[in-house]
Amino acid sequence: MKKMMIFAVLVIVSMTAFAQVSKEEQELIDLSNQKWVWMAEKNADRLAELFLDNAQFVHMGGGWGKQQEVDIIRGGMIWYKHADIHSQEVKFTDKNVGTVYSNIHLTSEVGGHQVRFPFMVSEVYIRQPKGWGLSALIFTKLAEPDPRFEPALTLGENIRMPQFGIGTYQMTNEQAKASVLAALRMGYRHIDTAHAYQDERGVGEAVKESGIPRQDLWITSKLWPSEYGEGKTSEAIDKMLERLQTDYIDLLYVHQPMGDFVGAWKDMEKAVRAGKVRALGISNFDANDSVFNLIMEKAEIKPVALQIECHPYAQRLDIRKKAAEYGLQVECWFPLGGAMSQGALLKDPVIVKHPPLAPAGRSLRHSRLAQSAAHYGECADIRLRPLRCRHAGHPFA
């Protein structure tokens, strides 16, 4: 672990806009706030009493157990100067397990420089014979989307879609909820799911719990061939809206070019006219020219997006050229090569050899992707749908 000195002198807690809480909830909130004071005072002894023996801690610098956390605090490597708490919420799994969720700004001195970052902090407490003990302390750095650095694409004539999004393939509902919530806290505003993924309910719960206005989010989903057919697809769309807990879907795809996708498209067009869907797309219609040409010929409301596998090792130049001729934006799945590639793309010498400095206002990841794009072609920098990030069962980046 890279050692990082963080100096501070005092924690001052300022709490605003809290809802009415129960006695048990207030007890945990008070304990959480007292913890910040002890951390500022480097009161390792009191913290050691609070932390359970098997407690886990996840900071920006990594994750570790109780003894390492206590040693770091005692040595001054983690020492926060000021904590502004903007909101707190307590949720109980049962009467003996409670989690405190806090939205905070932490001001610290890092290497002699004062910094201030927003975080979502999750603290899991377990009731012990002598009182509550801290079982987990998890920091998730928050990010507000900045329109200057958040690329977006235009679908059709005037629908703007965030270019970067999180995909939810191969997740349970619980994993999807946790991953989407973490992504939204980090600034993502585009979520890609599907009925076939079986996690739309988790996505809907995350969107609802995030508190972000629905109009500020982009939700993409997909219909499976078993839902294709006039009348049948309309019912499937209504069920999808119910699972997602939303009044409309931003982009709706036919997932695979099989079955009665023409009949499904007619019902999808009805959904657009009814305000249930904003835009329509075709997924995996690169299989052959016949299915692509058929949907383009039969559609009254034309598709505006084509989702296919696309990354620097599969640039799909021919289908991208064809999509451009029809005014289709290309959205990539497996933009980083997919799990089965075992990270080969990110180990590529073209990416690895780049210097570890990014231009001002851009992340290292974006810098490397841009340089990779210059070597491999535009596919390294288009319509990315990044993979989910999870650490020890929790989503982090």
DRENDO-1510 file (C-alpha; in Angstrom, 1 decimal, always signed):
<recs>
REC; n; res; u; v; w
REC; 1; MET; +0.0; +0.0; +0.0 .
REC; 2; LYS; +1.3; +3.4; -0.9 .
REC; 3; LYS; +1.6; +5.5; +2.3 .
REC; 4; MET; -0.1; +8.9; +2.2 .
REC; 5; MET; +0.1; +11.4; +4.9 .
REC; 6; ILE; -3.2; +13.2; +5.6 .
REC; 7; PHE; -3.0; +16.0; +8.3 .
REC; 8; ALA; -5.8; +17.6; +10.2 .
REC; 9; VAL; -6.6; +19.3; +13.5 .
REC; 10; LEU; -10.4; +19.1; +14.1 .
REC; 11; VAL; -13.6; +17.7; +12.8 .
REC; 12; ILE; -16.5; +20.0; +12.8 .
REC; 13; VAL; -19.8; +18.4; +11.9 .
REC; 14; SER; -22.6; +20.5; +10.4 .
REC; 15; MET; -25.8; +18.7; +9.7 .
REC; 16; THR; -28.7; +20.0; +7.6 .
REC; 17; ALA; -31.9; +18.9; +6.2 .
REC; 18; PHE; -32.4; +15.7; +8.3 .
REC; 19; ALA; -35.7; +13.9; +8.4 .
REC; 20; GLN; -37.3; +12.9; +11.7 .
REC; 21; VAL; -35.5; +9.8; +13.1 .
REC; 22; SER; -36.3; +7.2; +15.7 .
REC; 23; LYS; -34.4; +6.8; +19.0 .
REC; 24; GLU; -32.5; +3.8; +17.6 .
REC; 25; GLU; -31.6; +5.7; +14.4 .
REC; 26; GLN; -30.4; +8.7; +16.3 .
REC; 27; GLU; -28.3; +6.5; +18.5 .
REC; 28; LEU; -26.3; +5.2; +15.4 .
REC; 29; ILE; -26.1; +8.7; +13.9 .
REC; 30; ASP; -24.7; +10.1; +17.2 .
REC; 31; LEU; -22.2; +7.2; +17.3 .
REC; 32; SER; -21.2; +7.8; +13.7 .
REC; 33; ASN; -20.6; +11.5; +14.3 .
REC; 34; GLN; -18.6; +10.8; +17.4 .
REC; 35; LYS; -16.4; +8.5; +15.3 .
REC; 36; TRP; -15.4; +11.5; +13.2 .
REC; 37; VAL; -14.3; +13.4; +16.2 .
REC; 38; TRP; -12.2; +10.4; +17.5 .
REC; 39; MET; -10.6; +10.1; +14.0 .
REC; 40; ALA; -9.7; +13.8; +14.0 .
REC; 41; GLU; -8.2; +13.5; +17.5 .
REC; 42; LYS; -6.3; +10.3; +16.4 .
REC; 43; ASN; -8.0; +8.6; +19.4 .
REC; 44; ALA; -7.0; +5.2; +18.3 .
REC; 45; ASP; -7.9; +3.6; +21.7 .
REC; 46; ARG; -11.5; +4.6; +21.5 .
REC; 47; LEU; -11.7; +3.7; +17.9 .
REC; 48; ALA; -10.2; +0.3; +18.6 .
REC; 49; GLU; -13.0; -0.3; +21.1 .
REC; 50; LEU; -15.6; +0.7; +18.5 .
REC; 51; PHE; -14.2; -1.4; +15.7 .
REC; 52; LEU; -15.1; -5.1; +15.7 .
REC; 53; ASP; -12.2; -7.5; +15.4 .
REC; 54; ASN; -13.3; -8.6; +11.9 .
REC; 55; ALA; -14.2; -5.1; +10.7 .
REC; 56; GLN; -13.3; -4.1; +7.1 .
REC; 57; PHE; -12.3; -0.6; +5.9 .
REC; 58; VAL; -12.4; +0.6; +2.3 .
REC; 59; HIS; -10.8; +4.0; +1.6 .
REC; 60; MET; -9.6; +5.6; -1.6 .
REC; 61; GLY; -6.1; +4.1; -0.9 .
REC; 62; GLY; -7.3; +0.6; -0.6 .
REC; 63; GLY; -9.0; -1.9; +1.8 .
REC; 64; TRP; -7.8; -3.5; +5.0 .
REC; 65; GLY; -8.8; -4.7; +8.5 .
REC; 66; LYS; -9.1; -3.4; +12.0 .
REC; 67; GLN; -5.5; -3.4; +13.1 .
REC; 68; GLN; -4.2; -1.7; +10.0 .
REC; 69; GLU; -6.9; +1.0; +10.3 .
REC; 70; VAL; -6.0; +1.6; +13.9 .
REC; 71; ASP; -2.3; +1.8; +13.2 .
REC; 72; ILE; -2.8; +4.2; +10.3 .
REC; 73; ILE; -5.0; +6.5; +12.4 .
REC; 74; ARG; -2.5; +6.4; +15.3 .
REC; 75; GLY; +0.4; +7.1; +13.0 .
REC; 76; GLY; -1.4; +10.1; +11.4 .
REC; 77; MET; -1.5; +8.7; +7.8 .
REC; 78; ILE; -5.3; +9.3; +7.9 .
REC; 79; TRP; -6.3; +12.5; +9.7 .
REC; 80; TYR; -9.2; +14.4; +8.5 .
REC; 81; LYS; -9.4; +18.2; +9.1 .
REC; 82; HIS; -13.1; +18.9; +8.6 .
REC; 83; ALA; -16.2; +16.9; +7.8 .
REC; 84; ASP; -19.4; +18.6; +6.6 .
REC; 85; ILE; -22.3; +16.1; +6.8 .
REC; 86; HIS; -25.1; +17.1; +4.4 .
REC; 87; SER; -27.4; +14.2; +4.9 .
REC; 88; GLN; -27.7; +11.0; +6.9 .
REC; 89; GLU; -29.9; +8.0; +6.7 .
REC; 90; VAL; -30.1; +4.8; +8.8 .
REC; 91; LYS; -31.4; +1.5; +7.6 .
REC; 92; PHE; -31.8; -1.6; +9.8 .
REC; 93; THR; -31.5; -5.1; +8.4 .
REC; 94; ASP; -32.9; -6.3; +11.7 .
REC; 95; LYS; -32.8; -5.0; +15.2 .
REC; 96; ASN; -29.2; -5.9; +15.7 .
REC; 97; VAL; -27.7; -4.7; +12.3 .
REC; 98; GLY; -27.9; -1.1; +11.1 .
REC; 99; THR; -26.2; +0.9; +8.3 .
REC; 100; VAL; -25.6; +4.6; +8.4 .
REC; 101; TYR; -25.4; +6.3; +5.0 .
REC; 102; SER; -23.8; +9.7; +5.0 .
REC; 103; ASN; -23.3; +12.3; +2.2 .
REC; 104; ILE; -20.3; +14.3; +3.3 .
REC; 105; HIS; -17.6; +16.6; +2.2 .
REC; 106; LEU; -14.2; +15.9; +3.7 .
REC; 107; THR; -11.5; +18.6; +3.9 .
REC; 108; SER; -8.0; +17.3; +4.6 .
REC; 109; GLU; -4.4; +18.2; +4.2 .
REC; 110; VAL; -2.7; +15.8; +1.8 .
REC; 111; GLY; +1.0; +16.1; +1.3 .
REC; 112; GLY; +0.9; +19.7; +2.6 .
REC; 113; HIS; -2.0; +20.6; +0.3 .
REC; 114; GLN; -5.6; +21.1; +1.4 .
REC; 115; VAL; -8.1; +19.1; -0.6 .
REC; 116; ARG; -11.9; +18.7; -0.3 .
REC; 117; PHE; -13.8; +15.8; -1.7 .
REC; 118; PRO; -17.5; +14.6; -1.6 .
REC; 119; PHE; -18.1; +11.1; -0.4 .
REC; 120; MET; -20.9; +8.7; +0.3 .
REC; 121; VAL; -19.8; +6.9; +3.5 .
REC; 122; SER; -21.5; +3.6; +4.5 .
REC; 123; GLU; -21.0; +2.3; +8.0 .
REC; 124; VAL; -22.4; -1.0; +9.2 .
REC; 125; TYR; -22.9; -1.4; +12.9 .
REC; 126; ILE; -23.7; -4.7; +14.7 .
REC; 127; ARG; -25.2; -4.7; +18.2 .
REC; 128; GLN; -22.9; -6.2; +20.9 .
REC; 129; PRO; -23.6; -7.0; +24.6 .
REC; 130; LYS; -21.9; -3.7; +25.5 .
REC; 131; GLY; -23.3; -1.6; +22.7 .
REC; 132; TRP; -22.9; -1.1; +19.0 .
REC; 133; GLY; -19.7; -2.1; +17.2 .
REC; 134; LEU; -18.5; -0.9; +13.7 .
REC; 135; SER; -18.3; -3.8; +11.3 .
REC; 136; ALA; -17.5; -1.9; +8.0 .
REC; 137; LEU; -16.6; +1.6; +6.9 .
REC; 138; ILE; -16.7; +2.2; +3.2 .
REC; 139; PHE; -15.9; +5.4; +1.3 .
REC; 140; THR; -17.3; +5.9; -2.2 .
REC; 141; LYS; -16.0; +9.1; -3.8 .
REC; 142; LEU; -18.8; +11.1; -5.4 .
REC; 143; ALA; -18.7; +13.0; -8.7 .
REC; 144; GLU; -21.1; +15.5; -10.2 .
REC; 145; PRO; -21.4; +15.3; -14.0 .
REC; 146; ASP; -19.7; +18.2; -15.7 .
REC; 147; PRO; -21.2; +19.0; -19.1 .
REC; 148; ARG; -17.8; +20.2; -20.3 .
REC; 149; PHE; -16.3; +16.8; -19.9 .
REC; 150; GLU; -19.4; +14.5; -20.2 .
REC; 151; PRO; -19.7; +13.6; -23.9 .
REC; 152; ALA; -23.2; +13.0; -25.3 .
REC; 153; LEU; -24.5; +11.9; -28.7 .
REC; 154; THR; -27.6; +13.0; -30.6 .
REC; 155; LEU; -30.1; +10.3; -31.5 .
REC; 156; GLY; -32.4; +11.2; -34.4 .
REC; 157; GLU; -33.0; +14.9; -34.6 .
REC; 158; ASN; -32.7; +16.2; -31.0 .
REC; 159; ILE; -32.5; +13.5; -28.4 .
REC; 160; ARG; -29.2; +13.7; -26.4 .
REC; 161; MET; -27.8; +10.5; -24.9 .
REC; 162; PRO; -24.9; +10.4; -22.5 .
REC; 163; GLN; -22.1; +8.6; -24.3 .
REC; 164; PHE; -20.7; +6.7; -21.3 .
REC; 165; GLY; -22.8; +4.3; -19.4 .
REC; 166; ILE; -22.8; +1.3; -17.0 .
REC; 167; GLY; -24.0; -2.1; -18.3 .
REC; 168; THR; -25.7; -4.6; -16.0 .
REC; 169; TYR; -25.1; -7.8; -17.8 .
REC; 170; GLN; -24.7; -10.9; -15.6 .
REC; 171; MET; -25.7; -9.2; -12.4 .
REC; 172; THR; -28.3; -10.2; -9.8 .
REC; 173; ASN; -30.9; -7.6; -8.8 .
REC; 174; GLU; -29.0; -6.9; -5.7 .
REC; 175; GLN; -25.7; -6.5; -7.5 .
REC; 176; ALA; -27.3; -4.3; -10.2 .
REC; 177; LYS; -28.8; -2.0; -7.5 .
REC; 178; ALA; -25.5; -1.7; -5.7 .
REC; 179; SER; -23.4; -1.2; -8.9 .
REC; 180; VAL; -25.8; +1.3; -10.4 .
REC; 181; LEU; -26.1; +3.3; -7.1 .
REC; 182; ALA; -22.3; +3.5; -7.0 .
REC; 183; ALA; -22.0; +4.5; -10.6 .
REC; 184; LEU; -24.6; +7.2; -10.2 .
REC; 185; ARG; -22.7; +8.6; -7.2 .
REC; 186; MET; -19.6; +8.7; -9.3 .
REC; 187; GLY; -21.4; +10.8; -12.0 .
REC; 188; TYR; -22.7; +8.2; -14.5 .
REC; 189; ARG; -26.1; +9.0; -15.9 .
REC; 190; HIS; -26.6; +6.3; -18.5 .
REC; 191; ILE; -27.7; +2.8; -17.5 .
REC; 192; ASP; -28.0; -0.2; -19.9 .
REC; 193; THR; -30.1; -3.2; -18.9 .
REC; 194; ALA; -32.4; -5.8; -20.5 .
REC; 195; HIS; -35.2; -8.1; -19.7 .
REC; 196; ALA; -32.9; -11.0; -20.5 .
REC; 197; TYR; -30.4; -9.8; -17.8 .
REC; 198; GLN; -33.1; -10.3; -15.1 .
REC; 199; ASP; -32.0; -7.3; -13.2 .
REC; 200; GLU; -34.3; -4.5; -14.2 .
REC; 201; ARG; -35.9; -4.4; -10.8 .
REC; 202; GLY; -32.5; -3.8; -9.2 .
REC; 203; VAL; -31.9; -1.0; -11.7 .
REC; 204; GLY; -35.3; +0.6; -10.9 .
REC; 205; GLU; -34.7; +0.4; -7.2 .
REC; 206; ALA; -31.3; +2.1; -7.6 .
REC; 207; VAL; -32.8; +4.9; -9.7 .
REC; 208; LYS; -35.5; +5.5; -7.1 .
REC; 209; GLU; -33.1; +5.4; -4.2 .
REC; 210; SER; -30.6; +7.7; -5.8 .
REC; 211; GLY; -32.8; +10.7; -5.5 .
REC; 212; ILE; -31.6; +11.9; -8.9 .
REC; 213; PRO; -34.5; +13.4; -11.0 .
REC; 214; ARG; -35.6; +11.0; -13.6 .
REC; 215; GLN; -35.2; +13.5; -16.4 .
REC; 216; ASP; -31.4; +13.7; -15.6 .
REC; 217; LEU; -31.0; +9.9; -16.2 .
REC; 218; TRP; -30.9; +7.8; -19.3 .
REC; 219; ILE; -32.3; +4.2; -19.1 .
REC; 220; THR; -31.8; +1.7; -21.9 .
REC; 221; SER; -33.5; -1.7; -22.0 .
REC; 222; LYS; -34.1; -4.5; -24.4 .
REC; 223; LEU; -37.0; -6.8; -25.4 .
REC; 224; TRP; -36.3; -10.5; -25.7 .
REC; 225; PRO; -37.6; -12.5; -28.8 .
REC; 226; SER; -40.2; -14.3; -26.5 .
REC; 227; GLU; -41.8; -10.9; -26.1 .
REC; 228; TYR; -42.1; -10.1; -29.8 .
REC; 229; GLY; -45.4; -9.8; -31.7 .
REC; 230; GLU; -48.2; -7.2; -32.1 .
REC; 231; GLY; -50.2; -6.9; -28.8 .
REC; 232; LYS; -47.7; -9.2; -27.0 .
REC; 233; THR; -44.9; -6.6; -27.1 .
REC; 234; SER; -47.1; -3.8; -25.8 .
REC; 235; GLU; -47.9; -5.8; -22.8 .
REC; 236; ALA; -44.2; -6.6; -22.4 .
REC; 237; ILE; -43.3; -2.9; -22.4 .
REC; 238; ASP; -45.8; -2.1; -19.7 .
REC; 239; LYS; -44.3; -4.9; -17.5 .
REC; 240; MET; -40.8; -3.5; -18.2 .
REC; 241; LEU; -41.9; -0.1; -17.1 .
REC; 242; GLU; -43.3; -1.6; -13.9 .
REC; 243; ARG; -40.0; -3.5; -13.2 .
REC; 244; LEU; -38.0; -0.3; -13.7 .
REC; 245; GLN; -40.4; +1.8; -11.7 .
REC; 246; THR; -40.5; +4.5; -14.4 .
REC; 247; ASP; -43.0; +6.1; -16.7 .
REC; 248; TYR; -40.8; +5.9; -19.7 .
REC; 249; ILE; -37.7; +4.3; -21.2 .
REC; 250; ASP; -35.2; +6.5; -23.0 .
REC; 251; LEU; -34.0; +3.9; -25.5 .
REC; 252; LEU; -35.7; +0.5; -26.2 .
REC; 253; TYR; -34.0; -2.2; -28.3 .
REC; 254; VAL; -35.2; -5.4; -29.9 .
REC; 255; HIS; -32.4; -7.5; -28.4 .
REC; 256; GLN; -32.0; -10.2; -31.1 .
REC; 257; PRO; -32.9; -10.4; -34.8 .
REC; 258; MET; -35.1; -13.5; -34.6 .
REC; 259; GLY; -38.8; -14.2; -34.2 .
REC; 260; ASP; -41.5; -11.6; -35.0 .
REC; 261; PHE; -39.3; -8.6; -34.5 .
REC; 262; VAL; -41.3; -6.7; -37.2 .
REC; 263; GLY; -44.5; -7.2; -35.1 .
REC; 264; ALA; -42.6; -6.1; -32.0 .
REC; 265; TRP; -41.4; -3.0; -33.8 .
REC; 266; LYS; -45.0; -2.0; -34.5 .
REC; 267; ASP; -45.9; -2.1; -30.8 .
REC; 268; MET; -42.7; -0.3; -30.0 .
REC; 269; GLU; -43.7; +2.5; -32.3 .
REC; 270; LYS; -47.1; +2.7; -30.5 .
REC; 271; ALA; -45.1; +3.0; -27.2 .
REC; 272; VAL; -43.2; +6.0; -28.7 .
REC; 273; ARG; -46.4; +7.7; -29.7 .
REC; 274; ALA; -47.9; +7.0; -26.2 .
REC; 275; GLY; -44.9; +8.6; -24.5 .
REC; 276; LYS; -43.7; +5.4; -23.0 .
REC; 277; VAL; -40.5; +5.2; -25.0 .
REC; 278; ARG; -38.3; +8.1; -26.4 .
REC; 279; ALA; -36.2; +6.3; -29.0 .
REC; 280; LEU; -35.9; +2.9; -30.6 .
REC; 281; GLY; -32.8; +0.8; -31.5 .
REC; 282; ILE; -31.8; -2.5; -32.9 .
REC; 283; SER; -29.3; -4.8; -31.1 .
REC; 284; ASN; -27.1; -7.4; -32.8 .
REC; 285; PHE; -28.7; -6.7; -36.2 .
REC; 286; ASP; -25.2; -7.0; -37.8 .
REC; 287; ALA; -25.9; -10.8; -38.2 .
REC; 288; ASN; -26.7; -10.4; -41.9 .
REC; 289; ASP; -28.0; -7.8; -44.4 .
REC; 290; SER; -31.5; -9.4; -44.7 .
REC; 291; VAL; -32.6; -8.7; -41.1 .
REC; 292; PHE; -31.1; -5.2; -41.1 .
REC; 293; ASN; -32.7; -4.3; -44.4 .
REC; 294; LEU; -36.1; -5.7; -43.3 .
REC; 295; ILE; -36.4; -3.7; -40.2 .
REC; 296; MET; -35.2; -0.5; -42.0 .
REC; 297; GLU; -37.8; -1.1; -44.7 .
REC; 298; LYS; -40.8; -1.9; -42.4 .
REC; 299; ALA; -40.1; +0.7; -39.7 .
REC; 300; GLU; -42.2; +3.8; -39.7 .
REC; 301; ILE; -40.3; +5.2; -36.8 .
REC; 302; LYS; -36.7; +4.4; -37.8 .
REC; 303; PRO; -34.2; +3.0; -35.3 .
REC; 304; VAL; -31.6; +5.6; -34.2 .
REC; 305; ALA; -29.1; +3.3; -32.5 .
REC; 306; LEU; -27.4; +0.0; -33.3 .
REC; 307; GLN; -25.8; -2.0; -30.4 .
REC; 308; ILE; -23.1; -4.4; -31.4 .
REC; 309; GLU; -19.8; -5.8; -30.1 .
REC; 310; CYS; -17.2; -3.2; -30.8 .
REC; 311; HIS; -13.7; -2.4; -29.3 .
REC; 312; PRO; -10.2; -1.8; -30.6 .
REC; 313; TYR; -9.7; -5.5; -31.3 .
REC; 314; ALA; -13.1; -5.7; -33.1 .
REC; 315; GLN; -13.5; -2.4; -34.8 .
REC; 316; ARG; -16.4; -3.4; -37.1 .
REC; 317; LEU; -15.5; -0.8; -39.7 .
REC; 318; ASP; -17.9; -2.2; -42.3 .
REC; 319; ILE; -21.0; -2.2; -40.1 .
REC; 320; ARG; -20.1; +1.2; -38.6 .
REC; 321; LYS; -19.9; +2.6; -42.1 .
REC; 322; LYS; -23.3; +1.1; -43.0 .
REC; 323; ALA; -24.9; +2.4; -39.7 .
REC; 324; ALA; -23.6; +5.9; -40.5 .
REC; 325; GLU; -25.3; +5.8; -43.9 .
REC; 326; TYR; -28.6; +5.2; -42.1 .
REC; 327; GLY; -28.0; +7.8; -39.4 .
REC; 328; LEU; -27.6; +5.2; -36.7 .
REC; 329; GLN; -25.4; +5.8; -33.7 .
REC; 330; VAL; -23.3; +2.7; -32.8 .
REC; 331; GLU; -23.3; +1.6; -29.2 .
REC; 332; CYS; -20.7; -0.9; -28.1 .
REC; 333; TRP; -21.1; -3.9; -25.9 .
REC; 334; PHE; -17.8; -5.4; -24.6 .
REC; 335; PRO; -16.2; -2.0; -25.2 .
REC; 336; LEU; -13.2; -3.2; -23.1 .
REC; 337; GLY; -13.1; -6.7; -24.7 .
REC; 338; GLY; -15.4; -8.5; -22.3 .
REC; 339; ALA; -14.6; -10.6; -19.2 .
REC; 340; MET; -13.4; -13.6; -21.3 .
REC; 341; SER; -10.6; -11.5; -22.7 .
REC; 342; GLN; -9.1; -11.4; -19.2 .
REC; 343; GLY; -8.2; -7.7; -19.6 .
REC; 344; ALA; -6.1; -8.2; -22.7 .
REC; 345; LEU; -7.0; -4.8; -24.1 .
REC; 346; LEU; -5.9; -2.9; -20.9 .
REC; 347; LYS; -2.6; -4.8; -21.0 .
REC; 348; ASP; -1.9; -3.9; -24.6 .
REC; 349; PRO; +1.5; -2.2; -25.0 .
REC; 350; VAL; -0.2; +0.8; -26.8 .
REC; 351; ILE; -2.1; +1.5; -23.6 .
REC; 352; VAL; +0.5; +0.4; -21.0 .
REC; 353; LYS; +3.4; +2.4; -22.5 .
REC; 354; HIS; +1.6; +5.8; -22.2 .
REC; 355; PRO; +3.0; +8.1; -19.5 .
REC; 356; PRO; +0.9; +8.2; -16.2 .
REC; 357; LEU; -0.2; +11.9; -16.7 .
REC; 358; ALA; -3.4; +13.1; -18.1 .
REC; 359; PRO; -4.2; +16.5; -19.6 .
REC; 360; ALA; -5.8; +19.0; -17.2 .
REC; 361; GLY; -9.5; +18.3; -16.8 .
REC; 362; ARG; -9.4; +14.7; -17.9 .
REC; 363; SER; -8.9; +11.5; -16.2 .
REC; 364; LEU; -5.9; +9.1; -16.8 .
REC; 365; ARG; -8.4; +6.6; -18.1 .
REC; 366; HIS; -9.8; +9.0; -20.7 .
REC; 367; SER; -6.3; +10.1; -21.7 .
REC; 368; ARG; -5.2; +6.6; -22.4 .
REC; 369; LEU; -8.4; +5.8; -24.3 .
REC; 370; ALA; -7.9; +8.9; -26.4 .
REC; 371; GLN; -4.2; +7.9; -27.2 .
REC; 372; SER; -5.3; +4.4; -27.9 .
REC; 373; ALA; -7.9; +5.7; -30.3 .
REC; 374; ALA; -5.2; +7.5; -32.2 .
REC; 375; HIS; -3.4; +4.2; -32.7 .
REC; 376; TYR; -6.3; +1.8; -33.3 .
REC; 377; GLY; -8.9; +4.1; -34.8 .
REC; 378; GLU; -12.1; +5.8; -33.6 .
REC; 379; CYS; -13.6; +2.6; -32.1 .
REC; 380; ALA; -11.5; +3.1; -29.0 .
REC; 381; ASP; -13.4; +6.3; -28.2 .
REC; 382; ILE; -17.0; +5.7; -29.3 .
REC; 383; ARG; -20.2; +4.9; -27.4 .
REC; 384; LEU; -18.5; +3.1; -24.6 .
REC; 385; ARG; -20.7; +1.0; -22.2 .
REC; 386; PRO; -18.1; +0.4; -19.4 .
REC; 387; LEU; -18.1; -2.8; -17.3 .
REC; 388; ARG; -19.4; -2.7; -13.8 .
REC; 389; CYS; -16.8; -2.3; -11.0 .
REC; 390; ARG; -17.1; -4.4; -7.8 .
REC; 391; HIS; -14.7; -4.8; -4.9 .
REC; 392; ALA; -15.2; -7.5; -2.3 .
REC; 393; GLY; -18.9; -7.6; -3.0 .
REC; 394; HIS; -19.3; -3.8; -3.2 .
REC; 395; PRO; -19.2; -1.5; -6.3 .
REC; 396; PHE; -16.2; +0.8; -6.3 .
REC; 397; ALA; -14.0; +2.6; -8.8 .
</recs>
